[in-house]
Amino acid sequence: MEFDAGLAYHAVIAAFVQPQQVAAAGAAPPGSAPGASAPDARTAWSVPHRAARQPTGAAAVAARATRLDDLPPEILRQIATYTPFDDIGSLSTVARHTYYALWDSRRSWLCCERADNVRQLDSSRAHQLLDEIEYIGGAPVLRAAPLQALWPRIPELPQQYQPHAYKRIFEMANRLPTHVALPILEGVIGTLPGLAVEHRLPLYDFVYAAVERSNVDRGRLWAMLAWSLGCLPVDPQHFEREYSVFLNRLPSLDATAQARLLTQLALLLRGFCDNGVHSQATLAGYHRLVYDWVQRLPPSLQGMPVGALAHVIWLLPEPQMSAHYADLRRLTQALPDLQLGHAMRHLPAALAMLPPQHHTAEFALLESMVNRIPAQHREAVALGLLEGSIGLGEALSKRGWQLALRLLDNGDGMQLFAVLDDLAERELLPLLSGQQWADAVDEILQFCERNRLGETDRTMLLDFIARHGTDR
């Protein structure tokens, strides 16, 4: 990317708005005069000097030539914070003065560039890169930037070096301030499923011990670590022991951290099913235990864990499924509007898993909540309604499509296309009966008319119908 002189200039103006900063800028270099020729390459983004009336404030800065050589290092470093990171390399080489003033910023940028070429790193070069990141001075964010660029590439490193790089990046990030460390630490944990199977359990144990010692926000890290439990090559007894350890951590966490961890613990219930040795009664017991904890959360934090419990309700035996669903629906009805969408994303599909005699009454209760869905959650809830409609009878399925598409009213065709494309990508549309598909097509056409879609959006949706109608 080329250096954007305009952005750099506006950063200078912002830096000099305060009177003392304006004074620090100084006058034009000695020897310059009104009408003088343009400055040299080092001041290519300077503003020509004017001999007219003397403006004040930011206008005064714009009225005098400002050379990079005139700016103190601390101001140059402020400019660098407003400059796109990809332009740091160009900014730092404009002049000798900028090169030394922005030394640490340049080293951070260079390390990011090398991290982007991680496929070319062997063990020794990766070790050298991490050494260089360690030695970067200045603000912590300068060390965080190359770590942020490097952690997604851990699975691409030579397999034998992955554990060392994983541990070292985690330890380096753990020494940074919390606000810059957390995204990196969560990201590093998230790479665990992409590593060789034999490395996963030792690295999981390493992270577990590191989080226990960490001063960073442990609540978020425990939730992420619980998520990674699902990828470990462990036997059923080991899995259940680890699951119980996370449950036992709940009392020591604040409400926000509990909500994050409970969401993951709900989703992890699928691991008991995969093991094949746990009874449905065991699954139902853990489902109820997580639900009991969710009930204790403030309503402003209940949406995500309720949605997660609804998402795995299919694991339960049929008699208990209906009772658990009714409890989740009652909890959903009491949620504040901003939490409602998180729960309603998965509740319709959970409803479809119930015995058919419950469908009509429970669907009516869901229908009564749809008008409360805030705009930012409507696309997700529409997707949930369409997922649930697949498992319902034809009359309720049609109502589900009507509800979902009316949620998307006053938007453009792209929103509806994104929802439909999601269903198609997961091969859910072929599960619709012939009548359900005909009703779906009818609702899509009514949506086009009702919202007066433009030709492009209308054509896109009609092409979608034609393409997937032939698959039936």
C-alpha positions as CSV (number, residue, x, y, z in Angstrom):
1,M,0.0,0.0,0.0
2,E,1.3,3.5,-0.9
3,F,1.8,6.1,1.8
4,D,-1.2,8.3,2.1
5,A,0.1,11.8,2.5
6,G,-3.3,13.3,3.0
7,L,-4.0,11.1,6.0
8,A,-0.6,12.0,7.5
9,Y,-1.2,15.7,7.0
10,H,-4.6,15.6,8.7
11,A,-3.0,13.7,11.6
12,V,-0.5,16.6,12.0
13,I,-3.4,19.1,12.1
14,A,-5.1,17.0,14.8
15,A,-1.9,16.9,16.8
16,F,-1.4,20.6,16.7
17,V,-4.9,21.8,17.6
18,Q,-3.9,22.6,21.2
19,P,-2.1,26.0,21.5
20,Q,1.0,24.5,23.0
21,Q,1.1,22.0,20.1
22,V,0.7,24.8,17.6
23,A,3.7,26.6,19.2
24,A,5.8,23.4,18.9
25,A,5.3,23.4,15.1
26,G,7.3,26.5,14.6
27,A,7.5,28.8,11.6
28,A,8.6,27.7,8.1
29,P,12.3,26.6,7.8
30,P,14.9,29.5,7.7
31,G,15.2,31.0,4.2
32,S,11.7,30.3,3.0
33,A,9.7,33.2,1.8
34,P,6.3,33.9,0.4
35,G,6.1,32.4,-3.1
36,A,9.1,30.1,-2.5
37,S,9.3,27.0,-4.5
38,A,7.9,23.7,-3.3
39,P,9.7,22.0,-0.5
40,D,11.9,19.0,-1.0
41,A,10.8,15.3,-1.0
42,R,10.9,15.1,2.8
43,T,8.1,17.7,3.0
44,A,6.0,16.6,0.0
45,W,2.9,16.8,2.1
46,S,3.5,20.3,3.5
47,V,1.1,23.2,3.0
48,P,2.5,26.3,1.1
49,H,3.3,29.3,3.2
50,R,0.9,32.3,2.7
51,A,1.7,35.9,3.5
52,A,-1.9,36.9,3.9
53,R,-3.7,37.6,7.1
54,Q,-2.6,35.5,10.1
55,P,-5.3,32.9,10.9
56,T,-5.5,31.2,14.3
57,G,-5.9,27.6,15.6
58,A,-5.9,24.8,13.1
59,A,-6.0,27.3,10.3
60,A,-2.7,28.7,11.4
61,V,-1.1,25.3,11.1
62,A,-2.5,24.9,7.6
63,A,-1.1,28.3,6.6
64,R,2.5,27.6,7.3
65,A,4.9,25.0,5.8
66,T,5.4,22.1,8.3
67,R,8.4,19.9,7.7
68,L,8.7,16.5,9.3
69,D,12.2,17.5,10.5
70,D,10.5,20.3,12.5
71,L,8.4,17.9,14.5
72,P,9.6,16.5,17.9
73,P,9.7,12.7,18.1
74,E,6.7,12.5,20.5
75,I,4.5,14.3,17.9
76,L,5.7,12.0,15.2
77,R,4.7,9.0,17.3
78,Q,1.3,10.6,17.8
79,I,1.0,10.9,14.1
80,A,1.9,7.3,13.7
81,T,-1.0,6.3,15.9
82,Y,-3.4,8.0,13.5
83,T,-1.8,6.6,10.4
84,P,-3.0,3.2,8.9
85,F,-0.6,0.5,10.2
86,D,0.2,-0.6,6.6
87,D,1.6,2.9,5.9
88,I,4.0,2.9,8.9
89,G,6.8,1.5,6.7
90,S,6.5,4.5,4.3
91,L,6.1,7.1,7.0
92,S,9.1,5.9,8.9
93,T,11.4,6.2,5.8
94,V,10.3,9.7,4.7
95,A,13.4,11.2,6.5
96,R,16.2,10.2,8.9
97,H,14.4,12.0,11.6
98,T,11.2,9.9,11.2
99,Y,13.2,6.7,10.9
100,Y,14.7,7.1,14.3
101,A,11.6,8.6,15.9
102,L,9.4,5.8,14.7
103,W,12.0,3.0,15.3
104,D,9.7,0.8,17.4
105,S,6.7,1.4,15.2
106,R,8.8,0.4,12.2
107,R,10.0,-2.8,13.9
108,S,6.5,-3.7,14.8
109,W,5.4,-3.2,11.2
110,L,8.4,-5.2,9.9
111,C,7.5,-8.1,12.3
112,C,3.9,-8.0,11.0
113,E,5.2,-8.2,7.4
114,R,7.2,-11.3,8.3
115,A,4.3,-12.9,10.2
116,D,2.3,-12.6,7.0
117,N,4.9,-14.8,5.3
118,V,4.7,-17.5,8.0
119,R,4.8,-20.3,5.5
120,Q,8.4,-19.4,4.8
121,L,9.3,-19.7,8.4
122,D,11.2,-22.7,9.6
123,S,11.9,-23.3,13.3
124,S,14.9,-21.0,13.7
125,R,13.4,-18.1,11.7
126,A,10.1,-18.3,13.7
127,H,12.2,-18.3,16.9
128,Q,14.1,-15.3,15.7
129,L,10.8,-13.4,14.8
130,L,9.5,-14.0,18.3
131,D,12.7,-12.7,19.7
132,E,12.4,-9.5,17.7
133,I,8.8,-9.0,18.8
134,E,10.0,-9.4,22.5
135,Y,12.5,-6.6,22.0
136,I,10.1,-4.0,20.5
137,G,9.8,-1.0,22.9
138,G,7.3,1.7,23.1
139,A,3.5,1.2,23.7
140,P,2.4,-2.4,24.3
141,V,0.2,-2.2,21.2
142,L,3.4,-2.3,19.1
143,R,4.2,-5.7,20.5
144,A,0.6,-6.8,20.2
145,A,0.3,-6.0,16.5
146,P,2.7,-8.7,15.2
147,L,1.4,-11.2,17.8
148,Q,-2.1,-10.5,16.4
149,A,-0.8,-11.2,12.9
150,L,1.0,-14.3,13.9
151,W,-1.4,-16.3,16.1
152,P,-3.8,-17.2,13.2
153,R,-0.8,-18.7,11.4
154,I,0.2,-21.2,14.2
155,P,-1.5,-24.1,12.4
156,E,0.5,-23.2,9.3
157,L,3.9,-23.5,11.0
158,P,6.0,-26.6,10.7
159,Q,4.2,-29.2,12.8
160,Q,7.1,-29.9,15.0
161,Y,7.4,-26.2,15.9
162,Q,3.7,-25.6,16.6
163,P,3.8,-26.4,20.4
164,H,6.8,-24.1,21.0
165,A,5.3,-21.2,19.0
166,Y,1.9,-21.7,20.6
167,K,3.3,-21.5,24.2
168,R,5.6,-18.6,23.5
169,I,3.0,-16.5,21.8
170,F,0.5,-17.2,24.6
171,E,3.1,-16.3,27.3
172,M,4.2,-13.1,25.4
173,A,0.5,-12.0,25.1
174,N,-0.1,-12.8,28.7
175,R,2.4,-10.2,29.7
176,L,0.6,-7.4,27.8
177,P,-2.1,-5.2,29.3
178,T,-5.5,-6.9,29.5
179,H,-7.2,-4.8,26.8
180,V,-4.6,-5.8,24.1
181,A,-3.9,-9.3,25.5
182,L,-7.4,-10.7,25.6
183,P,-8.1,-10.9,21.8
184,I,-4.7,-12.5,21.2
185,L,-5.1,-15.1,24.1
186,E,-8.6,-16.0,22.9
187,G,-7.3,-16.3,19.4
188,V,-4.4,-18.6,20.4
189,I,-6.8,-20.9,22.3
190,G,-9.0,-20.9,19.2
191,T,-6.3,-22.4,17.1
192,L,-6.2,-25.6,19.1
193,P,-8.6,-27.6,16.8
194,G,-6.3,-26.8,13.9
195,L,-3.2,-28.3,15.4
196,A,-2.0,-31.9,15.2
197,V,-4.1,-34.2,17.4
198,E,-1.1,-35.3,19.5
199,H,-0.4,-31.6,20.4
200,R,-3.9,-30.7,21.6
201,L,-4.1,-32.2,25.1
202,P,-0.6,-31.1,26.2
203,L,-1.3,-27.5,25.0
204,Y,-4.8,-27.5,26.6
205,D,-3.1,-28.5,29.9
206,F,-0.5,-25.7,29.4
207,V,-3.2,-23.1,28.8
208,Y,-5.3,-24.3,31.7
209,A,-2.3,-23.8,34.1
210,A,-1.4,-20.4,32.5
211,V,-5.0,-19.1,32.8
212,E,-5.0,-20.1,36.5
213,R,-1.9,-17.9,37.0
214,S,-3.0,-15.1,34.8
215,N,-4.0,-11.6,35.9
216,V,-6.0,-11.1,32.6
217,D,-9.8,-11.4,32.6
218,R,-10.1,-15.1,33.4
219,G,-13.8,-15.2,32.8
220,R,-13.4,-14.8,29.1
221,L,-10.5,-17.2,28.9
222,W,-12.3,-20.0,30.9
223,A,-15.2,-19.8,28.4
224,M,-12.8,-20.1,25.5
225,L,-10.9,-22.9,27.1
226,A,-14.2,-24.7,27.7
227,W,-15.0,-24.3,24.0
228,S,-11.7,-26.1,23.1
229,L,-12.6,-29.1,25.3
230,G,-14.7,-30.4,22.4
231,C,-11.7,-30.9,20.2
232,L,-9.6,-32.9,22.7
233,P,-8.8,-36.6,22.0
234,V,-10.0,-37.8,25.4
235,D,-12.0,-40.8,26.7
236,P,-15.6,-40.2,28.0
237,Q,-14.5,-40.3,31.7
238,H,-11.8,-37.6,31.1
239,F,-14.3,-35.5,29.2
240,E,-16.8,-35.6,32.0
241,R,-14.1,-34.8,34.6
242,E,-13.0,-31.7,32.7
243,Y,-16.7,-30.7,32.2
244,S,-17.3,-31.0,35.9
245,V,-14.2,-28.8,36.7
246,F,-15.7,-26.0,34.6
247,L,-19.0,-26.3,36.3
248,N,-17.3,-26.1,39.7
249,R,-15.6,-22.8,38.6
250,L,-19.0,-21.0,38.1
251,P,-19.3,-19.8,41.8
252,S,-16.0,-18.0,41.6
253,L,-16.9,-16.0,38.4
254,D,-18.9,-12.8,38.0
255,A,-22.2,-12.8,36.2
256,T,-20.8,-11.9,32.8
257,A,-18.2,-14.6,33.0
258,Q,-20.8,-17.1,34.1
259,A,-23.0,-16.3,31.1
260,R,-20.1,-16.8,28.7
261,L,-19.1,-20.1,30.4
262,L,-22.6,-21.4,30.7
263,T,-23.1,-20.8,26.9
264,Q,-20.1,-23.0,26.2
265,L,-21.1,-25.6,28.7
266,A,-24.5,-25.9,27.1
267,L,-23.0,-26.4,23.7
268,L,-20.5,-28.9,25.1
269,L,-23.4,-31.3,26.0
270,R,-23.0,-32.6,22.5
271,G,-19.7,-34.1,23.6
272,F,-21.6,-36.5,26.0
273,C,-23.7,-37.7,23.0
274,D,-20.6,-38.2,20.9
275,N,-19.0,-40.4,23.6
276,G,-21.8,-42.9,23.2
277,V,-21.6,-44.2,26.8
278,H,-23.5,-41.6,28.7
279,S,-27.2,-42.2,29.3
280,Q,-29.9,-39.8,28.2
281,A,-30.6,-39.4,31.9
282,T,-27.1,-38.1,32.5
283,L,-27.5,-35.6,29.6
284,A,-30.8,-34.5,30.9
285,G,-29.3,-34.0,34.4
286,Y,-26.5,-31.8,33.0
287,H,-28.9,-29.8,30.8
288,R,-31.0,-29.1,33.9
289,L,-28.0,-28.2,36.0
290,V,-26.9,-25.6,33.4
291,Y,-30.4,-24.3,33.2
292,D,-30.6,-23.8,36.9
293,W,-27.4,-21.7,36.7
294,V,-28.8,-19.7,33.9
295,Q,-31.9,-18.9,35.9
296,R,-29.7,-17.2,38.5
297,L,-28.2,-14.8,36.0
298,P,-29.6,-11.3,35.6
299,P,-32.1,-11.2,32.7
300,S,-29.8,-8.9,30.8
301,L,-27.3,-11.9,30.4
302,Q,-29.6,-14.8,29.9
303,G,-30.2,-14.7,26.1
304,M,-27.1,-16.4,24.8
305,P,-27.1,-19.4,27.3
306,V,-30.9,-19.9,26.8
307,G,-30.3,-20.0,23.1
308,A,-27.5,-22.5,23.5
309,L,-29.6,-24.8,25.7
310,A,-32.4,-24.6,23.1
311,H,-29.8,-25.5,20.4
312,V,-29.0,-28.8,22.1
313,I,-32.4,-29.8,23.3
314,W,-32.5,-32.6,20.7
315,L,-30.1,-34.6,22.9
316,L,-32.8,-35.1,25.6
317,P,-35.2,-38.0,25.8
318,E,-38.7,-37.1,24.5
319,P,-40.6,-36.9,27.9
320,Q,-38.0,-34.6,29.4
321,M,-37.5,-32.6,26.2
322,S,-41.0,-31.1,26.4
323,A,-40.6,-30.0,30.0
324,H,-37.2,-28.5,29.4
325,Y,-38.4,-26.7,26.3
326,A,-41.4,-25.2,28.3
327,D,-38.9,-23.9,30.9
328,L,-36.7,-22.3,28.3
329,R,-39.7,-20.7,26.5
330,R,-40.9,-19.2,29.8
331,L,-37.5,-17.8,30.5
332,T,-37.4,-16.4,27.0
333,Q,-40.8,-14.7,27.5
334,A,-39.3,-12.8,30.5
335,L,-36.2,-11.6,28.7
336,P,-35.6,-7.9,27.9
337,D,-36.0,-7.1,24.2
338,L,-32.2,-6.8,23.6
339,Q,-31.7,-10.4,24.9
340,L,-34.7,-11.9,23.1
341,G,-33.1,-12.3,19.7
342,H,-30.2,-14.5,21.2
343,A,-32.7,-17.0,22.6
344,M,-35.2,-16.8,19.6
345,R,-32.4,-17.7,17.2
346,H,-32.6,-21.4,18.3
347,L,-36.0,-21.7,20.0
348,P,-38.0,-22.4,16.8
349,A,-35.8,-25.3,15.8
350,A,-36.1,-26.6,19.4
351,L,-39.9,-26.4,19.1
352,A,-39.8,-28.5,15.9
353,M,-38.2,-31.3,17.9
354,L,-41.2,-31.6,20.3
355,P,-44.0,-34.1,19.8
356,P,-46.4,-32.7,17.2
357,Q,-49.3,-32.2,19.7
358,H,-47.3,-29.4,21.3
359,H,-46.5,-27.5,18.0
360,T,-49.6,-25.3,17.6
361,A,-49.8,-24.0,21.1
362,E,-46.1,-23.4,21.5
363,F,-45.8,-21.8,18.0
364,A,-48.5,-19.3,19.0
365,L,-46.4,-18.3,22.1
366,L,-43.3,-17.8,19.9
367,E,-45.4,-15.8,17.5
368,S,-46.4,-13.4,20.2
369,M,-42.7,-12.5,20.9
370,V,-41.6,-11.8,17.3
371,N,-42.7,-8.2,17.3
372,R,-40.3,-7.5,20.2
373,I,-37.2,-8.5,18.2
374,P,-34.9,-5.5,17.8
375,A,-33.7,-4.6,14.3
376,Q,-30.2,-5.9,14.8
377,H,-31.4,-9.4,15.6
378,R,-34.1,-9.8,13.0
379,E,-32.0,-11.5,10.3
380,A,-30.8,-14.1,12.9
381,V,-34.3,-14.7,14.2
382,A,-35.7,-15.0,10.7
383,L,-33.1,-17.7,10.0
384,G,-34.2,-19.5,13.2
385,L,-37.9,-19.4,12.3
386,L,-37.1,-20.9,8.8
387,E,-35.0,-23.6,10.3
388,G,-37.9,-24.5,12.7
389,S,-40.5,-24.4,9.9
390,I,-38.8,-27.3,8.2
391,G,-39.9,-29.7,11.0
392,L,-43.4,-28.4,11.3
393,G,-46.6,-29.3,9.5
394,E,-47.6,-27.4,6.4
395,A,-49.9,-24.9,8.0
396,L,-47.4,-23.9,10.7
397,S,-44.6,-24.0,8.3
398,K,-46.3,-21.4,6.1
399,R,-46.9,-19.2,9.2
400,G,-43.2,-19.6,10.0
401,W,-42.2,-18.3,6.5
402,Q,-44.7,-15.4,6.9
403,L,-43.3,-14.4,10.2
404,A,-39.7,-14.7,9.1
405,L,-40.0,-12.7,5.9
406,R,-42.1,-10.0,7.7
407,L,-39.2,-9.6,10.1
408,L,-37.1,-8.7,7.1
409,D,-39.6,-6.1,5.7
410,N,-38.2,-2.6,5.0
411,G,-34.8,-4.1,4.3
412,D,-33.2,-5.0,0.9
413,G,-33.2,-8.3,-0.9
414,M,-29.7,-9.0,0.2
415,Q,-30.9,-9.7,3.8
416,L,-33.4,-12.3,2.6
417,F,-30.9,-13.8,0.2
418,A,-28.3,-14.2,3.0
419,V,-30.9,-16.1,5.0
420,L,-32.0,-18.3,2.1
421,D,-28.4,-18.9,1.1
422,D,-27.5,-20.1,4.6
423,L,-30.3,-22.6,4.5
424,A,-29.2,-23.8,1.1
425,E,-25.5,-24.1,2.1
426,R,-26.5,-26.4,4.9
427,E,-28.7,-28.4,2.6
428,L,-31.8,-27.7,4.6
429,L,-34.1,-26.7,1.7
430,P,-34.4,-30.2,0.2
431,L,-36.0,-31.2,3.6
432,L,-39.1,-29.1,2.8
433,S,-42.0,-31.0,1.4
434,G,-43.4,-30.0,-2.0
435,Q,-46.2,-28.0,-0.4
436,Q,-43.8,-26.3,2.0
437,W,-41.5,-25.3,-0.8
438,A,-44.5,-23.9,-2.8
439,D,-45.6,-21.9,0.2
440,A,-42.0,-20.6,0.7
441,V,-41.8,-19.5,-3.0
442,D,-45.2,-17.7,-2.6
443,E,-43.9,-15.8,0.5
444,I,-40.7,-14.8,-1.2
445,L,-42.6,-13.4,-4.2
446,Q,-44.9,-11.5,-1.8
447,F,-41.9,-10.1,0.0
448,C,-40.6,-8.8,-3.4
449,E,-43.9,-7.1,-4.1
450,R,-44.4,-5.8,-0.6
451,N,-41.0,-4.2,-0.4
452,R,-40.9,-3.0,-4.0
453,L,-37.4,-4.5,-4.5
454,G,-35.2,-3.2,-7.3
455,E,-34.6,-5.2,-10.4
456,T,-31.2,-6.5,-9.2
457,D,-32.5,-7.8,-5.9
458,R,-35.6,-9.3,-7.5
459,T,-33.6,-11.1,-10.2
460,M,-31.2,-12.4,-7.5
461,L,-34.1,-13.9,-5.5
462,L,-35.9,-15.3,-8.6
463,D,-32.7,-16.9,-9.7
464,F,-32.4,-18.5,-6.3
465,I,-35.9,-19.9,-6.6
466,A,-35.3,-21.3,-10.0
467,R,-32.0,-22.8,-9.1
468,H,-33.2,-24.6,-6.0
469,G,-36.6,-25.5,-7.4
470,T,-35.0,-27.8,-9.9
471,D,-33.3,-29.7,-7.1
472,R,-36.6,-31.0,-5.8
